[in-house]
């Protein structure tokens, strides 16, 4: 007899940190969230500032296993970002990274890239 699957439960510290990050989002993160929330982007269901595997993801859509990160200049050449992306790719996710400026100046282009990546996996 099979019971319900065990739901992922991140540590309380990760959940509270994610909550803080949602309250203190950048302009670019807020702009992208307005385009992604409530399935507005072709019905894709994204979560924002979601804790997973010891990391907090800017945006994640589990159905096509797609992670979207919005980065400022402090992420340029980041070795920790490279390790993190490799971890999620090894677990079957596609990881997209956009600069804050790209999101603010070209939200339609960013959304088109997200849809293209999701379409390949959905």
Secondary structure as UniProt FT lines:
FT   HELIX           12..23
FT   HELIX           27..36
FT   HELIX           37..39
FT   TURN            40..43
FT   STRAND          46..52
FT   TURN            53..54
FT   STRAND          55..61
FT   TURN            62..65
FT   STRAND          66..71
FT   HELIX           73..75
FT   TURN            76..77
FT   HELIX           79..90
FT   TURN            91..92
FT   STRAND          94..99
FT   HELIX           100..105
FT   HELIX           107..121
//
